[in-house]
């Protein structure tokens, strides 16, 4: 994907799919290498600056309970073959993510002289 965007001169921001990053992570070094190689921008973790509250995050188990009746969701929580405690951004969390990313987007627009 990065090669594709670079060939077409499409500015690219990389937001990492890992919620909590360790500063000495080899993943961070690989990301830094890729952003340099493909002239991309590194946002960091998609969860950066989004507080760990129920207004911003919802557990997968909660989503299942909303989508299914309580009895079925309870069975899936026990026997389901998905990663437990996986969290997703709520609408409020997505709003914060967009708000947090805006300064980098404006920087890219300015640096790339996008109209």
Order of alpha helices (4+ residues) and beta strands (2+ residues): alpha-beta-alpha-beta-beta-alpha-alpha-beta-alpha
